[in-house]
Amino acid sequence: MYQTRHVLSPRPLLPRRLSIVIPVFNEAAALPALRARLTDFLEHLECKDVELTFVNDGSPDESLDLLREWASADERVQVLCLARNFGHQAAVTAGLDEASGDAIVIMDADLQDPPEVIPRMIEKYRQGYDVVYGKRSSRSGETRFKRFTAWAFYRCMQALVHRDLPADVGDFRLISRQCPDAVKTMRETHRFLRGMLAWVGFPQAAVEFERAPRCAGQTNYSLRKMAAFAWTAAISFSPIPLRLSLIAGIGLAMFGVGDGVYAVVRQLEHRTVAGWTSLMVMLSLIGGGVLLSIGILGEYVGRIFEEVKGRPLYVISRRLHLEKATQHGARPPLMLTVDDSLAPAPAQGSQQRVGVAS
């Protein structure tokens, strides 16, 4: 892996505010354990000004009810309610857009990302690193097949997405204020935040930890979703799939030339045979290669079509306890808000409008 050399600027003080962004989708079973663990952890954390930003990504279970109860009991908790399920990456983006801390931690709600690692991340942050990611030294409670697919996923992503993309690293990380400010300028629809944070650069360091099993519930990330996520990452970041289709086309063309030379030689020797099998094989290879190339090209064209529409990455239907965040930083563009509690009452006879927050 290629590493850019940076001059570190140590930070002698703790971050004035620490933001913890947690996307939530169908985590009702895990939220009670997360609440108890985080409450106990924050009592002993050296950094006292902490905000917990939960992004409810259209959960159909009782997650929102639990988050509302938590927010009403703890002023550090703020909740973003997305209007529907926009996906994990969009939910994390919403949390980053709203976070107001000098340092921001991204973690999952299932406690596979242990909050006890955060102080070690803060130490790296104080040494001058802008991105401190949690690197999994082990993956407890996972099958060999799951571990193999995860290993293959990260190696493929290094080849397809970015050479600086660290292996065996998820979204669990601490980032300085500079990083989300840079990422906010990148509003592409199909998002791969791990690759985007690697792309923007900045000094990066790893903190190893043992990945624990889920505290409760079941994973929302099936093998199909992981494959779709990997495909989105590859298509969004790299033209390599197009180049692979070109290489396959060159190989098929060379195979066709060789078969044509063979047919001419057999004709000159007057030993021509019917050749039905070779003809069908050749037609199948060429047809399959053409359709494959068109399909890959269509994926890129489809993503261009979705990008040029310029739709917002997510729509927020409601906010709970976000007074402090709105005081410390304005919301970025390209983010729709539909919130009756924040908007002024419409005039009589007029229709309520959906506006773009600025």
Buried (B, 14 or more C-beta within 10 A) or exposed (E): EEEEEEEEEEBEEBBEBBBBBBBBBBBBBBBEBBBEBBBEBBEEBEBEBBBBBBBBBBBEBBBBEBBBBBBEEBEBBBBBBBBEBBBBBBBBBBBBBBBBBBBBBBBBBBBBBBBEBBBBBBEBBBBBBBBBBBBBEEBEEBEEEBEEBBEEBBEEBBEBBBEBBBBBBBBBBBBBBEBBBBBBEEBEBBBBBBBBBBBBBBBBBBBEBEBBEBBBBEBBEEEEEBEEBBBBBBBBBBEBBBEBBEEBBEEBEEBEEEBEEEBEEEEEEEEEEEEEEEEEEBEEBBEEBBEBBEEBEEBBEEBEEEBEEEEBBBBBBBBBBBEBBBEBBEBBEBBBBBBEEEEEEEEEEEEEEEEEBE
